[in-house]
Structures are given as structure tokens and as C-alpha cells.
């Protein structure tokens, strides 16, 4: 059961914190930016707000002490997640994939049932994936996107060939977005779809979405 829970709900996690200073992206400075994606700034304040939400939630959690030991990793975790969301949006748009509110609510209802209540769901994703209550729907949307994108591409994510097709689509989208990251946070790797030197479990997200959605009832 524990293994199934981890499979059913997967999202990016990160390592290493970064200080909010000016972003030097390419040859142009973007004051206050953690990254620039497709010409749009991802403000340091946006990343910090997500981090603050998680830390606030951790403060009321029974696992707060353990989570606090890992809180220094939150900054890069959240920045990675924000960039990944943009990449998924681009790849989904290219493939004509959309996600409705009804689909998100259906998957949330199934997840709530799986975790024996809203409280159980919130505790699980907070402890395992540093997702605050207010970030759960965005996370579920990401899972649905991955599932529908793989279907649109005719890619079976349980096979190496399917994983490659899906990975190539994400890489294409990532390159098109011209992701630039504040050097204090690292650099973005288009091929791996992650911050360099950051071992994000993105490959799990690519290979497991169909199974996750099936288990969660999406």
C-alpha cells in the first residue's frame, strides 16, 4: 500500500537552496528573476511564496521536525516545479492537449478516497513531496497532463520507446521556451528537463503517469 501511494502521487523534489539576488540570464540582467521562460520572468518572490506555503504547512504537521531538516532544499524544488509546469504546458499545447477543472476535481476526489480523507491526502503529499494544500490541484493537473500527453503522442510510458517519445516532446518544448535560470539556482538542462546538478525524479513522472492516473481514478 505504501508503494502504491508513492506511485499514485509523484512530483518533483529538489536539492540545494538559493539566495534571492539579481538574475543574470544570458547577456541581459533580469532584476528579481529566478528564471526567464519564453521571455517571461519567474520572480524570486513567486518561488519564495511557494516555499513559504510549504513551510507554513510543515509547521502544523506531525512530521514538521523531519521536514524542517530538508527545508533548505525547497527553493530549488519549487523553481524546478514552476519551470517544469511551463514546459508541460508548451508540450501539451503543441499536442492539442487540455486539462479541465472537472478532470482535476475527479482525480482529487479519487486521491482523497485513496488516502482516506482530505487530511490524509494533504499529509501524504506534504511529507513525501513538499506540496502544500494550496498546491495540490496544480500537482494533479501536471499528472493528468502527462497522461494525456503520452496518449496524444501514442507513447506507452511503460516502454523505453514510449518514454523516449514523451521525453523528446518535452525536450523540444523546453528548447523552444529558451529557459534561462539565475546562476545562483543552477542551469536548466533541456535534455533531462531539470535543473543541472538536481536529481529530480522527472523520469518517474514520464514513465508512471498512466499508471498513476489509473490508480487514482482519473
BAGU-459564 format. One record per atom (N, C-alpha, C): residue number from 1; x, y, z. Coordinates in pm, whole numbers, plus 50000, padded with zeros to 5 digits. Each point is the difference from the previous one (the first is absolute). Example, Ala and Ser with C-alpha at 12.3 -4.5 7.8 and 13.67 -1.06 7.14 Angstrom:
2
NODE    i     px     py     pz
NODE    1  51319  49431  50780
NODE    1  49911  50119  50000
NODE    1  50090  50120  50000
NODE    2  49965  50105  49928
NODE    2  50082  50119  50006
NODE    2  49923  50109  50073
# end
This chain:
218
NODE    i     px     py     pz
NODE    1  50083  49880  50000
NODE    1  49917  50120  50000
NODE    1  50086  50125  50000
NODE    2  50106  49998  50076
NODE    2  50088  50116  50006
NODE    2  50065  50025  49864
NODE    3  50040  49891  49933
NODE    3  50062  50016  49869
NODE    3  49900  50057  49902
NODE    4  49875  49956  50010
NODE    4  49899  50049  49909
NODE    4  49977  50149  50021
NODE    5  50002  50044  50122
NODE    5  49980  50142  50026
NODE    5  50109  50084  49935
NODE    6  50122  49956  50007
NODE    6  50109  50075  49941
NODE    6  49988  50002  49848
NODE    7  49951  49888  49942
NODE    7  49984  49993  49856
NODE    7  49885  50088  49955
NODE    8  49890  49999  50077
NODE    8  49880  50071  49959
NODE    8  50020  50150  50003
NODE    9  50086  50048  50086
NODE    9  50022  50142  50011
NODE    9  50149  50029  49991
NODE   10  50045  50039  49880
NODE   10  50141  50030  49982
NODE   10  50016  50142  49951
NODE   11  50099  50067  50051
NODE   11  50029  50136  49956
NODE   11  50145  50030  50027
NODE   12  50048  50105  49944
NODE   12  50141  50032  50010
NODE   12  50041  50037  50142
NODE   13  50124  49962  50041
NODE   13  50063  50042  50124
NODE   13  50138  50050  49963
NODE   14  50064  50080  50086
NODE   14  50125  50061  49959
NODE   14  50102  50002  50110
NODE   15  50121  50046  49967
NODE   15  50107  50014  50097
NODE   15  50062  50137  49988
NODE   16  50045  50054  50113
NODE   16  50075  50123  50009
NODE   16  49914  50125  49996
NODE   17  50026  50094  50090
NODE   17  49928  50127  50003
NODE   17  50076  50105  49923
NODE   18  49932  50110  49970
NODE   18  50063  50109  49928
NODE   18  49954  50132  50058
NODE   19  50090  50099  50004
NODE   19  49966  50130  50055
NODE   19  49938  50089  49894
NODE   20  49900  50083  50037
NODE   20  49934  50086  49903
NODE   20  50081  50124  49968
NODE   21  50072  49999  49890
NODE   21  50074  50116  49953
NODE   21  49962  50027  49855
NODE   22  50074  50087  49933
NODE   22  49970  50029  49861
NODE   22  50030  49880  49913
NODE   23  49921  49982  49897
NODE   23  50021  49890  49906
NODE   23  50075  50052  49880
NODE   24  50111  49933  49968
NODE   24  50073  50035  49879
NODE   24  49974  49891  49898
NODE   25  49898  50018  49920
NODE   25  49960  49899  49904
NODE   25  50053  50036  49864
NODE   26  50094  49922  49950
NODE   26  50062  50031  49873
NODE   26  50077  50130  50010
NODE   27  49982  50088  49904
NODE   27  50073  50126  50000
NODE   27  49919  50112  50062
NODE   28  49877  49971  50041
NODE   28  49911  50103  50052
NODE   28  49965  49971  50144
NODE   29  50004  50104  50085
NODE   29  49965  49983  50140
NODE   29  49849  50014  50017
NODE   30  49943  49915  50084
NODE   30  49858  50004  50030
NODE   30  49986  50015  50151
NODE   31  49998  50123  50051
NODE   31  49995  50021  50145
NODE   31  49882  49928  50064
NODE   32  50029  49929  50107
NODE   32  49895  49932  50075
NODE   32  49948  49873  49939
NODE   33  50065  49953  49893
NODE   33  49952  49879  49934
NODE   33  50079  49878  50044
NODE   34  49928  49892  50027
NODE   34  50066  49872  50027
NODE   34  50029  49930  49869
NODE   35  49916  50026  49899
NODE   35  50019  49941  49868
NODE   35  49917  50079  49900
NODE   36  50032  49980  49872
NODE   36  49922  50059  49892
NODE   36  49963  49887  49905
NODE   37  49871  49985  49973
NODE   37  49950  49893  49914
NODE   37  49916  50062  49889
NODE   38  50042  49980  49877
NODE   38  49929  50056  49884
NODE   38  49987  50151  50013
NODE   39  50101  50062  50057
NODE   39  50000  50145  50016
NODE   39  49927  50050  50123
NODE   40  49931  49912  50072
NODE   40  49926  50039  50120
NODE   40  50083  49973  50125
NODE   41  50002  50097  50089
NODE   41  50075  49987  50125
NODE   41  49925  49914  50100
NODE   42  50072  49911  50064
NODE   42  49950  49930  50119
NODE   42  50065  50071  50117
NODE   43  49923  50080  50069
NODE   43  50055  50084  50106
NODE   43  50047  49917  50119
NODE   44  50106  50048  50063
NODE   44  50047  49936  50122
NODE   44  49888  49996  50103
NODE   45  49920  50107  50004
NODE   45  49890  50007  50097
NODE   45  49897  49889  49975
NODE   46  49982  49960  49875
NODE   46  49907  49891  49968
NODE   46  50049  49868  50058
NODE   47  50130  49975  49983
NODE   47  50061  49879  50054
NODE   47  49993  50002  50153
NODE   48  50034  50116  50058
NODE   48  49999  50012  50145
NODE   48  49860  49979  50058
NODE   49  49899  50046  49927
NODE   49  49862  49983  50049
NODE   49  49963  49853  50007
NODE   50  50042  49921  49899
NODE   50  49971  49857  50003
NODE   50  50075  49932  50115
NODE   51  50124  50042  50020
NODE   51  50080  49945  50110
NODE   51  49933  50032  50134
NODE   52  49954  50124  50013
NODE   52  49936  50042  50125
NODE   52  49874  49920  50028
NODE   53  49923  49972  49895
NODE   53  49878  49919  50018
NODE   53  50033  49862  50055
NODE   54  50107  49940  49947
NODE   54  50039  49866  50046
NODE   54  50049  50007  50144
NODE   55  50081  50098  50031
NODE   55  50053  50011  50137
NODE   55  49889  50027  50100
NODE   56  49901  50080  49961
NODE   56  49886  50025  50088
NODE   56  49925  49869  50026
NODE   57  49981  49922  49894
NODE   57  49931  49872  50016
NODE   57  50082  49904  50085
NODE   58  50130  50002  49985
NODE   58  50087  49914  50079
NODE   58  49989  50033  50148
NODE   59  49977  50126  50031
NODE   59  49993  50043  50139
NODE   59  49885  49935  50075
NODE   60  49896  49959  49928
NODE   60  49887  49935  50064
NODE   60  49999  49850  49979
NODE   61  50109  49946  49950
NODE   61  50006  49858  49970
NODE   61  50072  49923  50109
NODE   62  49959  49875  50021
NODE   62  50068  49915  50097
NODE   62  50142  49968  49955
NODE   63  50022  50010  49869
NODE   63  50132  49972  49946
NODE   63  50082  50128  49983
NODE   64  49957  50109  50068
NODE   64  50064  50130  49980
NODE   64  50149  49996  50028
NODE   65  50040  49931  50107
NODE   65  50142  49997  50036
NODE   65  50083  49937  49889
NODE   66  49950  49888  49948
NODE   66  50072  49933  49893
NODE   66  50001  50084  49874
NODE   67  49885  50059  49967
NODE   67  49989  50083  49879
NODE   67  50089  50122  50009
NODE   68  50011  50058  50119
NODE   68  50081  50119  50018
NODE   68  50146  49974  49966
NODE   69  50045  49879  50026
NODE   69  50139  49965  49969
NODE   69  50027  50007  49850
NODE   70  49895  49987  49921
NODE   70  50015  50000  49855
NODE   70  49954  50130  49936
NODE   71  49957  50097  50083
NODE   71  49940  50121  49946
NODE   71  50096  50082  49916
NODE   72  50132  49984  50021
NODE   72  50096  50073  49920
NODE   72  49998  49960  49855
NODE   73  49938  49888  49969
NODE   73  49992  49952  49862
NODE   73  49879  50056  49927
NODE   74  49913  50065  50072
NODE   74  49872  50041  49943
NODE   74  50011  50101  49886
NODE   75  50094  50091  50009
NODE   75  50007  50107  49900
NODE   75  50020  49943  49860
NODE   76  50099  49914  49984
NODE   76  50024  49942  49868
NODE   76  49889  49904  49962
NODE   77  49941  49932  50098
NODE   77  49889  49910  49970
NODE   77  49885  50077  49936
NODE   78  49967  50113  50059
NODE   78  49887  50077  49950
NODE   78  50031  50068  49867
NODE   79  50121  50049  49983
NODE   79  50036  50061  49872
NODE   79  49995  49895  49890
NODE   80  50055  49884  50027
NODE   80  49994  49892  49902
NODE   80  49855  49970  49961
NODE   81  49914  49991  50100
NODE   81  49861  49969  49974
NODE   81  49930  50104  49914
NODE   82  50030  50127  50025
NODE   82  49939  50107  49923
NODE   82  50044  49994  49854
NODE   83  50130  49977  49979
NODE   83  50050  49991  49862
NODE   83  49942  49877  49931
NODE   84  49997  49889  50069
NODE   84  49946  49877  49943
NODE   84  49855  50019  49958
NODE   85  49924  50072  50080
NODE   85  49861  50027  49965
NODE   85  49991  50075  49867
NODE   86  50090  50097  49979
NODE   86  50000  50077  49875
NODE   86  50034  49910  49881
NODE   87  50096  49910  50022
NODE   87  50039  49908  49893
NODE   87  49884  49907  49965
NODE   88  49934  49949  50101
NODE   88  49885  49913  49977
NODE   88  49888  50073  49928
NODE   89  49978  50127  50038
NODE   89  49897  50079  49933
NODE   89  50032  50015  49851
NODE   90  50128  50025  49968
NODE   90  50039  50019  49861
NODE   90  49985  49869  49921
NODE   91  50049  49890  50058
NODE   91  49990  49871  49933
NODE   91  49854  49959  49982
NODE   92  49919  50029  50099
NODE   92  49858  49966  49991
NODE   92  49931  50083  49893
NODE   93  50032  50128  49994
NODE   93  49941  50087  49897
NODE   93  50040  49953  49861
NODE   94  50126  49961  49985
NODE   94  50048  49951  49870
NODE   94  49924  49875  49957
NODE   95  49959  49919  50098
NODE   95  49931  49874  49969
NODE   95  49848  50014  50006
NODE   96  49951  50121  50027
NODE   96  49856  50021  50008
NODE   96  49936  49942  50124
NODE   97  50078  49989  50108
NODE   97  49951  49942  50125
NODE   97  49953  50109  50095
NODE   98  49884  49981  50058
NODE   98  49949  50092  50101
NODE   98  49954  49921  50122
NODE   99  49993  50068  50113
NODE   99  49953  49938  50124
NODE   99  49889  50086  50058
NODE  100  49887  49941  50029
NODE  100  49886  50075  50052
NODE  100  49999  49999  50153
NODE  101  49926  50095  50055
NODE  101  49982  50003  50145
NODE  101  49931  49873  50048
NODE  102  49907  49952  49919
NODE  102  49927  49879  50039
NODE  102  50094  49880  50012
NODE  103  50097  49992  49910
NODE  103  50097  49890  50006
NODE  103  50085  50009  50126
NODE  104  50040  50122  50034
NODE  104  50080  50020  50121
NODE  104  49919  49962  50124
NODE  105  49874  50044  50004
NODE  105  49916  49968  50115
NODE  105  49974  49851  50012
NODE  106  49983  49934  49885
NODE  106  49978  49855  50002
NODE  106  50121  49928  50057
NODE  107  50120  50042  49956
NODE  107  50121  49935  50049
NODE  107  50020  50031  50149
NODE  108  49963  50122  50041
NODE  108  50016  50033  50142
NODE  108  49905  49917  50086
NODE  109  49879  49985  49955
NODE  109  49904  49918  50075
NODE  109  50050  49857  50015
NODE  110  50058  49946  49894
NODE  110  50054  49864  50006
NODE  110  50118  49993  50095
NODE  111  50086  50104  49996
NODE  111  50116  50002  50089
NODE  111  49957  50012  50145
NODE  112  49900  50082  50026
NODE  112  49948  50016  50135
NODE  112  49946  49866  50052
NODE  113  49930  49930  49914
NODE  113  49947  49869  50040
NODE  113  50113  49902  50028
NODE  114  50105  50005  49917
NODE  114  50113  49909  50016
NODE  114  50072  50024  50132
NODE  115  50011  50128  50036
NODE  115  50072  50035  50123
NODE  115  49907  50013  50120
NODE  116  49877  49952  49984
NODE  116  49903  49995  50110
NODE  116  49971  50140  50056
NODE  117  49982  50094  49909
NODE  117  49961  50134  50041
NODE  117  50095  50108  49953
NODE  118  49948  50122  50000
NODE  118  50080  50115  49958
NODE  118  50123  50019  50089
NODE  119  49982  49977  50129
NODE  119  50111  50015  50094
NODE  119  50112  49903  49967
NODE  120  49965  49877  49967
NODE  120  50101  49900  49966
NODE  120  50075  50036  49873
NODE  121  49926  50050  49900
NODE  121  50064  50043  49875
NODE  121  50097  50113  50024
NODE  122  49957  50099  50074
NODE  122  50086  50116  50027
NODE  122  50127  49960  50075
NODE  123  49984  49913  50099
NODE  123  50116  49956  50078
NODE  123  50098  49923  49913
NODE  124  49948  49914  49912
NODE  124  50087  49916  49918
NODE  124  50082  50082  49901
NODE  125  49934  50090  49927
NODE  125  50075  50076  49899
NODE  125  50093  50103  50064
NODE  126  49963  50048  50118
NODE  126  50088  50093  50069
NODE  126  50127  49930  50045
NODE  127  49986  49884  50063
NODE  127  50114  49928  50052
NODE  127  50089  49944  49889
NODE  128  49937  49941  49898
NODE  128  50076  49930  49898
NODE  128  50051  50090  49887
NODE  129  49923  50105  49968
NODE  129  50032  50080  49882
NODE  129  50002  50150  50021
NODE  130  49990  50045  50126
NODE  130  50007  50143  50030
NODE  130  49897  50080  49923
NODE  131  49879  49952  49998
NODE  131  49890  50069  49934
NODE  131  49903  50048  50107
NODE  132  49976  50130  50004
NODE  132  49907  50056  50098
NODE  132  49857  49976  49952
NODE  133  49902  50014  50089
NODE  133  49861  49979  49960
NODE  133  49960  50082  49878
NODE  134  50046  50124  49993
NODE  134  49964  50086  49889
NODE  134  50066  49964  49868
NODE  135  50098  49909  50003
NODE  135  50073  49961  49880
NODE  135  49955  49864  49945
NODE  136  49906  49935  50069
NODE  136  49962  49864  49961
NODE  136  49933  49996  49863
NODE  137  49909  50091  49972
NODE  137  49931  49996  49871
NODE  137  50096  50020  49883
NODE  138  50099  50088  50018
NODE  138  50098  50022  49894
NODE  138  50081  49872  49976
NODE  139  50030  49931  50108
NODE  139  50073  49874  49990
NODE  139  49917  49894  49926
NODE  140  49873  49989  50034
NODE  140  49913  49903  49934
NODE  140  49982  50036  49852
NODE  141  49992  50127  49970
NODE  141  49990  50042  49861
NODE  141  50122  49953  49921
NODE  142  50117  50010  50062
NODE  142  50124  49956  49936
NODE  142  49995  49850  49968
NODE  143  49948  49922  50093
NODE  143  49991  49855  49979
NODE  143  49905  49967  49884
NODE  144  49888  50071  49995
NODE  144  49904  49978  49892
NODE  144  50060  50041  49866
NODE  145  50071  50112  50000
NODE  145  50066  50045  49877
NODE  145  50095  49893  49946
NODE  146  50080  49944  50086
NODE  146  50095  49898  49958
NODE  146  49930  49879  49940
NODE  147  49891  49959  50064
NODE  147  49925  49886  49951
NODE  147  49940  50029  49862
NODE  148  49933  50113  49988
NODE  148  49934  50034  49874
NODE  148  50101  50031  49889
NODE  149  50115  50057  50038
NODE  149  50103  50028  49901
NODE  149  50055  49870  49943
NODE  150  50025  49904  50086
NODE  150  50051  49871  49952
NODE  150  49899  49933  49908
NODE  151  49873  50012  50033
NODE  151  49895  49943  49916
NODE  151  49994  50070  49865
NODE  152  50010  50133  50001
NODE  152  49994  50076  49875
NODE  152  50116  49968  49908
NODE  153  50114  49968  50060
NODE  153  50120  49969  49922
NODE  153  50005  49854  49959
NODE  154  49907  49921  50050
NODE  154  50002  49857  49973
NODE  154  50117  49933  50068
NODE  155  50040  50054  50113
NODE  155  50117  49948  50073
NODE  155  49955  49920  50121
NODE  156  50048  49878  50009
NODE  156  49975  49917  50118
NODE  156  50114  50025  50098
NODE  157  49974  50076  50108
NODE  157  50106  50037  50093
NODE  157  50058  49884  50079
NODE  158  49942  49882  49986
NODE  158  50054  49883  50070
NODE  158  50108  49931  49919
NODE  159  50026  50050  49878
NODE  159  50102  49941  49913
NODE  159  50111  50101  49972
NODE  160  50121  49954  49971
NODE  160  50109  50092  49967
NODE  160  49967  50089  49879
NODE  161  49936  49941  49899
NODE  161  49966  50077  49881
NODE  161  49901  50111  50033
NODE  162  49901  49967  50082
NODE  162  49901  50101  50040
NODE  162  50061  50109  50085
NODE  163  50090  49961  50090
NODE  163  50068  50097  50083
NODE  163  50081  50097  49915
NODE  164  50064  49948  49896
NODE  164  50080  50084  49912
NODE  164  49913  50099  49923
NODE  165  49886  49952  49951
NODE  165  49910  50088  49926
NODE  165  49954  50116  50089
NODE  166  49960  49968  50121
NODE  166  49952  50101  50093
NODE  166  50113  50093  50041
NODE  167  50118  49942  50028
NODE  167  50114  50081  50037
NODE  167  50043  50094  49889
NODE  168  49995  49953  49876
NODE  168  50037  50084  49885
NODE  168  49903  50117  49986
NODE  169  49872  49976  50025
NODE  169  49901  50107  49991
NODE  169  50024  50106  50106
NODE  170  50036  49957  50120
NODE  170  50029  50095  50107
NODE  170  50128  50078  49972
NODE  171  50100  49931  49947
NODE  171  50125  50067  49965
NODE  171  49978  50105  49892
NODE  172  49920  49966  49899
NODE  172  49968  50095  49893
NODE  172  49932  50123  50056
NODE  173  49905  49979  50090
NODE  173  49929  50112  50061
NODE  173  50093  50084  50086
NODE  174  50088  49932  50073
NODE  174  50094  50070  50087
NODE  174  50094  50089  49919
NODE  175  50051  49948  49891
NODE  175  50089  50079  49915
NODE  175  49929  50120  49941
NODE  176  49875  49980  49959
NODE  176  49923  50109  49940
NODE  176  49976  50114  50099
NODE  177  49993  49967  50127
NODE  177  49974  50101  50104
NODE  177  50125  50078  50040
NODE  178  50118  49953  49957
NODE  178  50126  50071  50030
NODE  178  50010  50034  50149
NODE  179  50000  49896  50080
NODE  179  50004  50016  50146
NODE  179  50136  50053  50044
NODE  180  49998  50107  50075
NODE  180  50122  50056  50058
NODE  180  49980  50011  50151
NODE  181  50096  49953  50075
NODE  181  49988  49996  50145
NODE  181  50105  50088  50067
NODE  182  49960  50068  50103
NODE  182  50094  50075  50083
NODE  182  50113  49905  50039
NODE  183  50126  50038  49974
NODE  183  50113  49911  50031
NODE  183  50003  49952  50144
NODE  184  49941  50075  50089
NODE  184  50000  49959  50141
NODE  184  49911  49878  50023
NODE  185  49913  49973  49905
NODE  185  49913  49883  50011
NODE  185  50050  49884  49915
NODE  186  50095  50026  49913
NODE  186  50052  49897  49912
NODE  186  49973  50033  49855
NODE  187  49997  49899  49916
NODE  187  49968  50017  49859
NODE  187  49896  49894  49961
NODE  188  49927  50029  49894
NODE  188  49895  49909  49957
NODE  188  50053  49906  49894
NODE  189  49972  49871  50017
NODE  189  50042  49897  49906
NODE  189  49880  49960  49915
NODE  190  50002  50038  49871
NODE  190  49887  49971  49912
NODE  190  49978  49851  49979
NODE  191  50107  49926  49993
NODE  191  49988  49856  49973
NODE  191  49942  49926  50119
NODE  192  50045  50035  50118
NODE  192  49952  49931  50120
NODE  192  49876  50067  50060
NODE  193  49965  50116  49950
NODE  193  49885  50076  50048
NODE  193  50010  50023  50151
NODE  194  50112  50057  50041
NODE  194  50020  50027  50142
NODE  194  50115  50097  50018
NODE  195  50010  50054  50121
NODE  195  50113  50083  50035
NODE  195  50124  49912  50006
NODE  196  50109  50048  49942
NODE  196  50125  49923  50004
NODE  196  50041  49977  50145
NODE  197  50061  49885  50025
NODE  197  50044  49959  50133
NODE  197  49882  49980  50095
NODE  198  49883  49984  49945
NODE  198  49881  49977  50082
NODE  198  49937  49868  49954
NODE  199  49996  49904  50089
NODE  199  49952  49868  49964
NODE  199  49848  49992  50017
NODE  200  49930  50073  49916
NODE  200  49854  49996  50005
NODE  200  49948  49869  49943
NODE  201  49896  49945  50061
NODE  201  49945  49873  49950
NODE  201  49909  50022  49881
NODE  202  50042  50087  49906
NODE  202  49913  50030  49886
NODE  202  49978  49877  49913
NODE  203  50098  49909  49995
NODE  203  49982  49882  49917
NODE  203  49889  49913  50056
NODE  204  49981  50003  50133
NODE  204  49888  49929  50060
NODE  204  49869  50062  49954
NODE  205  49999  50133  49990
NODE  205  49881  50068  49956
NODE  205  49966  49961  49856
NODE  206  50101  49978  49920
NODE  206  49978  49965  49860
NODE  206  49956  49856  49985
NODE  207  50057  49910  50078
NODE  207  49972  49858  49980
NODE  207  49881  49949  50080
NODE  208  49956  50076  50100
NODE  208  49894  49950  50087
NODE  208  49865  50068  49990
NODE  209  49981  50105  49918
NODE  209  49874  50071  50005
NODE  209  49878  49916  49969
NODE  210  50009  49911  49902
NODE  210  49884  49920  49963
NODE  210  49959  49910  50117
NODE  211  50099  49940  50063
NODE  211  49972  49913  50114
NODE  211  49944  50082  50116
NODE  212  50059  50119  50020
NODE  212  49954  50086  50111
NODE  212  49855  50041  49979
NODE  213  49968  50041  49879
NODE  213  49864  50044  49973
NODE  213  49901  49885  50016
NODE  214  50040  49881  49956
NODE  214  49912  49884  50010
NODE  214  49972  49967  50146
NODE  215  50103  50006  50082
NODE  215  49984  49967  50142
NODE  215  49918  50106  50072
NODE  216  50018  50128  49956
NODE  216  49929  50108  50066
NODE  216  49860  50017  49945
NODE  217  49970  49932  49891
NODE  217  49865  50004  49945
NODE  217  49977  50113  49903
NODE  218  50110  50060  49945
NODE  218  49980  50111  49907
NODE  218  49946  49950  49869
# end
